[in-house]
Amino acid sequence: GVPKCANTGSSCDSLALLNGRGTMTSGNEPNLSNTNRNGAACTDGNSGSYQIDESIEQITVTAGDIISGTPVPSGDFIVEGGRAYVTVKLWCWNTGASDTA
């Protein structure tokens, strides 16, 4: 399933839960499939090689805001309707020019 924060706090981190993608070569995702599309599973796909082809490795959500392009943590708890920013560690294919969200 989709990762969720274990505890309340000012940030939440997926740690190593997302490493890899599907059953791709040398990068089997330990908790596949952890994607969600309107409450339904949405598989990542298995083609490619780990750390060569696209994969999302880590997601961190932190209470705070982006000011002049810089993340500024607030130290407050993450709450519904509150402001937060998301940091994503990922692998792009080649130069990343063909990868879009």
N, CA, C and O of each residue as an XYZ file, in Angstrom:
404
protein
N       0.803     -1.198      0.000
C       0.000      0.000      0.000
C       0.838      1.250      0.000
O       2.067      1.186     -0.004
N       0.192      2.362      0.004
C       0.830      3.670     -0.008
C       1.418      3.960      1.370
O       0.735      3.753      2.373
N       2.679      4.438      1.454
C       3.271      4.763      2.756
C       2.496      5.865      3.453
O       1.920      6.738      2.802
N       2.482      5.824      4.767
C       1.882      6.897      5.543
C       2.774      7.189      6.732
O       3.597      6.359      7.117
N       2.615      8.358      7.310
C       3.419      8.742      8.464
C       3.038      7.886      9.665
O       1.858      7.708      9.967
N       4.047      7.362     10.341
C       3.801      6.531     11.521
C       3.455      7.386     12.736
O       2.709      6.944     13.610
N       3.992      8.610     12.800
C       3.796      9.483     13.952
C       3.458     10.896     13.482
O       3.776     11.282     12.357
N       2.817     11.649     14.351
C       2.568     13.056     14.039
C       3.857     13.834     14.250
O       4.689     13.449     15.072
N       4.028     14.921     13.517
C       5.224     15.726     13.659
C       5.310     16.787     12.597
O       4.347     17.044     11.874
N       6.487     17.413     12.506
C       6.683     18.494     11.550
C       7.135     17.989     10.188
O       7.140     18.749      9.220
N       7.519     16.704     10.098
C       7.878     16.142      8.799
C       7.623     14.640      8.796
O       7.507     14.003      9.843
N       7.540     14.102      7.592
C       7.304     12.676      7.394
C       8.167     12.239      6.220
O       8.185     12.904      5.184
N       8.886     11.124      6.371
C       9.858     10.692      5.387
C       9.621      9.228      5.037
O       9.432      8.401      5.930
N       9.630      8.900      3.747
C       9.425      7.516      3.328
C      10.650      6.639      3.592
O      10.561      5.415      3.505
N      11.788      7.250      3.912
C      13.048      6.531      4.135
C      13.322      5.591      2.963
O      13.306      6.048      1.820
N      13.571      4.311      3.189
C      13.912      3.385      2.107
C      12.705      2.621      1.569
O      12.873      1.703      0.767
N      11.485      2.981      1.993
C      10.291      2.241      1.587
C      10.036      2.256      0.080
O       9.395      1.345     -0.444
N      10.527      3.272     -0.618
C      10.225      3.428     -2.040
C      11.363      3.021     -2.964
O      11.189      3.041     -4.183
N      12.515      2.654     -2.429
C      13.673      2.346     -3.277
C      13.328      1.340     -4.355
O      12.663      0.338     -4.093
N      13.782      1.610     -5.571
C      13.526      0.721     -6.697
C      12.211      1.040     -7.380
O      11.568      2.051     -7.098
N      11.821      0.137     -8.302
C      10.536      0.301     -9.004
C      10.092     -1.069     -9.483
O      10.797     -1.720    -10.255
N       8.941     -1.505     -9.034
C       8.405     -2.791     -9.457
C       9.419     -3.903     -9.248
O       9.975     -4.054     -8.160
N       9.655     -4.677    -10.293
C      10.663     -5.746    -10.237
C      11.783     -5.463    -11.227
O      12.351     -6.394    -11.798
N      12.109     -4.183    -11.438
C      13.130     -3.808    -12.418
C      14.481     -4.437    -12.066
O      14.741     -4.760    -10.907
N      15.328     -4.606    -13.070
C      16.635     -5.223    -12.926
C      17.456     -4.532    -11.837
O      17.654     -3.318    -11.879
N      17.929     -5.307    -10.869
C      18.784     -4.847     -9.758
C      18.126     -3.796     -8.880
O      18.830     -3.095     -8.152
N      16.805     -3.658     -8.917
C      16.144     -2.645     -8.098
C      14.730     -3.015     -7.730
O      13.824     -2.192     -7.859
N      14.518     -4.249     -7.267
C      13.181     -4.650     -6.846
C      12.692     -3.746     -5.725
O      13.356     -3.587     -4.701
N      11.543     -3.169     -5.932
C      10.935     -2.291     -4.932
C      10.445     -3.151     -3.763
O       9.632     -4.051     -3.972
N      10.916     -2.898     -2.546
C      10.587     -3.778     -1.426
C       9.109     -3.775     -1.033
O       8.633     -4.745     -0.444
N       8.388     -2.722     -1.341
C       6.994     -2.606     -0.905
C       6.056     -2.346     -2.066
O       5.108     -1.572     -1.936
N       6.312     -2.994     -3.218
C       5.507     -2.694     -4.393
C       4.081     -3.185     -4.218
O       3.855     -4.050     -3.372
N       3.166     -2.716     -4.920
C       3.148     -1.405     -5.518
C       2.617     -0.430     -4.480
O       1.578     -0.671     -3.864
N       3.320      0.650     -4.292
C       2.911      1.622     -3.286
C       2.397      2.911     -3.927
O       2.512      3.994     -3.353
N       1.843      2.779     -5.095
C       1.224      3.925     -5.754
C      -0.284      3.870     -5.552
O      -0.846      2.808     -5.287
N      -0.923      5.004     -5.678
C      -2.352      5.087     -5.421
C      -2.980      6.020     -6.440
O      -2.486      7.126     -6.661
N      -4.046      5.589     -7.048
C      -4.775      6.431     -7.985
C      -6.240      6.409     -7.581
O      -6.967      5.468     -7.900
N      -6.662      7.437     -6.886
C      -8.049      7.541     -6.416
C      -8.470      6.315     -5.621
O      -9.570      5.794     -5.803
N      -7.584      5.855     -4.735
C      -7.904      4.731     -3.874
C      -7.648      3.374     -4.488
O      -7.871      2.359     -3.829
N      -7.184      3.318     -5.736
C      -6.925      2.042     -6.402
C      -5.429      1.893     -6.667
O      -4.735      2.882     -6.904
N      -4.942      0.671     -6.626
C      -3.531      0.427     -6.920
C      -3.214      0.859     -8.347
O      -4.046      0.724     -9.244
N      -2.023      1.372     -8.548
C      -1.570      1.824     -9.860
C      -0.113      1.391     -9.979
O       0.774      2.047     -9.431
N       0.139      0.308    -10.680
C       1.481     -0.264    -10.708
C       2.490      0.656    -11.387
O       2.153      1.415    -12.295
N       3.731      0.569    -10.925
C       4.822      1.409    -11.418
C       5.367      0.968    -12.764
O       5.794      1.806    -13.558
N       5.360     -0.320    -13.034
C       6.011     -0.860    -14.221
C       7.339     -1.487    -13.842
O       7.960     -1.087    -12.858
N       7.774     -2.462    -14.615
C       8.949     -3.249    -14.259
C      10.113     -3.098    -15.219
O      11.186     -3.639    -14.951
N       9.952     -2.394    -16.317
C      11.025     -2.321    -17.313
C      12.124     -1.371    -16.859
O      11.890     -0.437    -16.092
N      13.327     -1.635    -17.353
C      14.447     -0.758    -17.067
C      15.427     -1.356    -16.083
O      15.276     -2.499    -15.651
N      16.442     -0.566    -15.729
C      17.488     -0.959    -14.787
C      17.568      0.057    -13.666
O      17.412      1.258    -13.885
N      17.809     -0.429    -12.486
C      17.848      0.422    -11.296
C      18.962      1.454    -11.375
O      20.084      1.134    -11.770
N      18.663      2.666    -11.010
C      19.542      3.830    -11.001
C      20.060      4.177    -12.396
O      21.078      4.853    -12.543
N      19.342      3.701    -13.421
C      19.578      4.116    -14.804
C      18.269      4.661    -15.366
O      18.249      5.701    -16.025
N      17.175      3.945    -15.099
C      15.853      4.377    -15.539
C      15.098      5.017    -14.369
O      15.523      4.934    -13.216
N      13.979      5.650    -14.689
C      13.227      6.445    -13.740
C      12.749      5.644    -12.521
O      12.266      4.518    -12.645
N      12.898      6.255    -11.352
C      12.295      5.718    -10.133
C      12.269      6.814     -9.075
O      13.166      7.654     -9.007
N      11.241      6.791     -8.265
C      11.154      7.690     -7.111
C      11.709      6.919     -5.924
O      11.229      5.827     -5.619
N      12.711      7.468     -5.254
C      13.408      6.776     -4.177
C      12.948      7.199     -2.788
O      12.933      6.388     -1.862
N      12.577      8.455     -2.642
C      12.247      8.949     -1.306
C      11.362     10.187     -1.421
O      11.566     11.032     -2.292
N      10.390     10.278     -0.539
C       9.516     11.455     -0.472
C       9.497     11.944      0.966
O       9.286     11.165      1.895
N       9.720     13.239      1.141
C       9.647     13.853      2.463
C       8.658     15.013      2.394
O       8.750     15.861      1.507
N       7.714     15.047      3.330
C       6.751     16.143      3.448
C       7.087     16.877      4.732
O       7.192     16.264      5.794
N       7.258     18.205      4.635
C       7.653     19.013      5.786
C       6.716     20.199      5.936
O       6.417     20.886      4.960
N       6.255     20.439      7.150
C       5.429     21.619      7.418
C       6.272     22.857      7.167
O       7.393     22.962      7.666
N       5.735     23.797      6.395
C       6.471     25.020      6.098
C       6.012     25.615      4.790
O       4.882     25.393      4.356
N       6.897     26.374      4.160
C       6.544     27.092      2.951
C       7.774     27.222      2.071
O       8.891     26.928      2.497
N       7.563     27.658      0.860
C       8.650     27.980     -0.062
C       8.705     29.500     -0.157
O       7.734     30.135     -0.569
N       9.830     30.078      0.220
C       9.993     31.527      0.185
C      11.161     31.843     -0.738
O      12.284     31.403     -0.495
N      10.903     32.598     -1.785
C      11.913     32.943     -2.795
C      12.622     31.702     -3.313
O      13.834     31.722     -3.524
N      11.868     30.613     -3.522
C      12.426     29.394     -4.069
C      13.147     28.511     -3.067
O      13.687     27.471     -3.446
N      13.172     28.900     -1.794
C      13.875     28.131     -0.771
C      12.884     27.542      0.226
O      12.046     28.272      0.757
N      12.962     26.210      0.498
C      12.095     25.614      1.510
C      12.427     26.154      2.900
O      13.591     26.194      3.298
N      11.403     26.565      3.627
C      11.583     27.091      4.980
C      10.678     26.305      5.928
O       9.467     26.525      5.939
N      11.253     25.377      6.737
C      10.432     24.614      7.667
C       9.826     25.528      8.729
O      10.468     26.478      9.179
N       8.591     25.239      9.126
C       7.940     26.058     10.140
C       8.136     25.496     11.543
O       8.015     26.224     12.529
N       8.440     24.191     11.635
C       8.553     23.553     12.946
C       7.207     23.133     13.497
O       7.141     22.433     14.508
N       6.110     23.560     12.831
C       4.773     23.173     13.261
C       4.466     21.760     12.798
O       5.199     21.184     11.993
N       3.379     21.207     13.312
C       2.924     19.891     12.886
C       2.324     19.971     11.488
O       1.795     21.008     11.090
N       2.409     18.871     10.746
C       1.707     18.760      9.476
C       0.233     18.582      9.810
O      -0.137     17.653     10.529
N      -0.609     19.469      9.290
C      -2.046     19.402      9.581
C      -2.845     19.586      8.295
O      -2.378     20.204      7.338
N      -4.039     19.046      8.291
C      -4.932     19.223      7.152
C      -5.182     20.708      6.938
O      -5.515     21.430      7.878
N      -5.021     21.161      5.704
C      -5.225     22.565      5.368
C      -4.016     23.436      5.649
O      -4.009     24.609      5.273
N      -2.975     22.888      6.312
C      -1.768     23.653      6.605
C      -0.844     23.688      5.400
O      -1.073     22.984      4.416
N       0.189     24.497      5.473
C       1.142     24.608      4.375
C       2.277     23.623      4.594
O       2.734     23.421      5.719
N       2.725     23.014      3.510
C       3.824     22.059      3.557
C       4.534     22.052      2.210
O       3.971     22.477      1.201
N       5.753     21.574      2.200
C       6.461     21.393      0.937
C       6.934     19.948      0.854
O       7.099     19.270      1.867
N       7.144     19.501     -0.361
C       7.501     18.113     -0.626
C       8.878     18.076     -1.283
O       9.140     18.807     -2.238
N       9.745     17.227     -0.767
C      11.060     17.001     -1.355
C      11.084     15.573     -1.878
O      10.737     14.639     -1.155
N      11.494     15.401     -3.135
C      11.494     14.075     -3.757
C      12.896     13.763     -4.269
O      13.492     14.549     -5.006
N      13.418     12.589     -3.860
C      14.672     12.082     -4.396
C      14.300     11.089     -5.494
O      13.544     10.148     -5.249
N      14.827     11.292     -6.705
C      14.447     10.433     -7.815
C      15.604     10.216     -8.768
O      16.613     10.919     -8.730
N      15.428      9.217     -9.626
C      16.357      8.956    -10.719
C      15.650      9.290    -12.014
O      14.547      8.806    -12.265
N      16.269     10.105    -12.827
C      15.754     10.419    -14.160
C      16.498      9.574    -15.175
O      17.637      9.168    -14.944
N      15.851      9.311    -16.298
C      16.506      8.587    -17.366
C      17.361      9.560    -18.173
O      16.886     10.630    -18.556
N      18.611      9.202    -18.435
C      19.520      9.968    -19.262
C      19.646     11.387    -18.700
O      20.057     11.542    -17.550
N      19.312     12.410    -19.455
C      19.450     13.784    -18.974
C      18.217     14.248    -18.205
O      18.245     15.298    -17.564
N      17.130     13.467    -18.266
C      15.883     13.859    -17.631
C      15.001     14.713    -18.515
O      13.876     15.037    -18.134
N      15.492     15.088    -19.701
C      14.744     15.978    -20.584
C      13.421     15.371    -21.053
O      12.471     16.102    -21.335
N      13.353     14.054    -21.137
C      12.130     13.408    -21.614
C      11.201     12.974    -20.473
O      10.120     12.439    -20.721
N      11.619     13.201    -19.236
C      10.808     12.823    -18.077
C       9.946     13.995    -17.642
O      10.453     15.090    -17.398
N       8.657     13.769    -17.545
C       7.731     14.812    -17.119
C       6.785     14.270    -16.076
O       6.587     13.060    -15.967
N       6.207     15.163    -15.318
C       5.246     14.758    -14.282
C       3.870     15.258    -14.663
O       2.906     15.030    -13.931
